């Protein structure tokens, strides 16, 4: 069953005025995310078939980015559908994706024991 979250196509610049962009001859960036093996629209745009969530960002003027699972990196780069191909680990913050910060862990809102982090 397809849901609104299975395929996502959005302008990369929210609230941009299409008429103003057309007058300035600026390309309209867009973001596309979905499963290429399940949704022909996703596959049609990126021309890369895999069974995992794929993110494609086109900033215009040949500046394209694609995010795939790390196991798919060699195939995605070889396919050449995007100038830059990443996996989520490439984009991780220096400290990783751990839950370190206000509201997480002992004493935080999501720590052991539920809200408040108590025992």
QUIWO-V172636 format. One record per pair of residues at least 24 apart in sequence whose ideal C-beta (glycine too) atoms are under 8 Angstrom apart, sorted by the first residue. I is the first residue (numbers start at 1). J is the second residue. D is the distance in Angstrom with one decimal. If there is no record, write none. Layout:
i = <I;I>
j = <J;J>
d = <D;D>
This chain:
i = <2;2;6;6;6;6;7;7;7;7;7;7;7;8;8;8;9;9;12;12;12;26;27;27;27;27;28;29;29;29;29;30;30;31;31;31;32;32;32;46;46;47;47;48;48;48;48;50;50;56;56;67>
j = <38;39;34;35;38;39;32;33;34;35;39;41;42;32;33;34;33;41;57;58;59;60;58;59;60;61;60;57;58;59;60;57;58;55;56;57;56;57;58;81;82;79;81;75;76;79;81;75;76;81;82;91>
d = <7.9;7.7;6.0;6.7;7.0;6.7;7.9;7.1;3.6;7.7;4.8;6.5;5.9;7.1;4.4;6.6;8.0;7.6;6.4;7.8;6.8;7.1;8.0;7.6;2.6;6.1;7.1;7.2;6.1;4.6;5.7;7.7;5.6;7.2;7.4;5.3;4.5;7.8;7.8;5.2;7.5;7.2;5.4;7.7;5.9;5.1;5.0;7.5;7.8;7.9;6.6;7.2>
